[in-house]
């Protein structure tokens, strides 16, 4: 469908206004909101993630594409709620206690939204208690934690211990990332997923949900 192809191209180009115009145009043409979401916005964002992993896109291009995607989703959201379109999963995300860095975490959150997750972003300096409370409150299936400092990495282990105490560990997949974080560290603390960047986080989160 030409209008969906156009939205997808505009999203990949990071053209926020073009995406908004395209989404409104598609709605006027009677295209179902879920079809616009899946066949234009999510497929476009998936392509952006692939371009990043192939080394053709870098963080700035990914950020502008993600913002364009969010602008399109904002228009669709009320219609999707009306149609009872469910996200593929719900994610709690935050930067761990003692760490105030959020650029990488924000990018991961946008990429997760871009592939169809509902994201609850707790921000930075998030305590283990706040993570577990949010998981319970929102009945989320996935927890994403970020750390940019080696000194704050142990907070990730503390959150996983807290999940065990709260009886939540078996109910949720734990994904970690951040500049000093490695697959080895994820294995060491018992995290389910290690993601070095936004696109891989989105891809691995989808796989974890069987989507």
C-alpha angles and dihedrals in degrees: 000000000000097000092053092047088051093051090049092051092047090050092051088050090051091239101156096180091047090053092049092048091047094050092049090047092050091050090050088052089055098251110159113254091232090054091051090049096048104033099038113020102030094038089048093050091047088054090050089053090051092049089053093049089048090054094245095108128044133198096280093054090046092051095052091046090050091051090050089050091050091052089055093046091051090060092046098043099086090047092048090051090050090051090045092236107175125215116240088247145331122255131195109205135180147139110260128254114292094022122101099180115117113159095094092041091050091050092050090049091052092047091050090051087046092061095045108275125134105232128204106194114201093186123220136330091033117177123221088248092055091051093050093044091052093048090054095043095049097033089228123183097204136046121198121195128185132193127176098180126068087220092061097045093090087064087072090061089048090055092051090050089050090051089054091050090050092049091242102111096092092047099055139053113227119215123185135186146149136127099289095036119105139183088253091056091048089053091046096054096037100250116160099218136028116197122183095194145007100272094049089046090054093046095046093044090054090049090050090055091047090243 
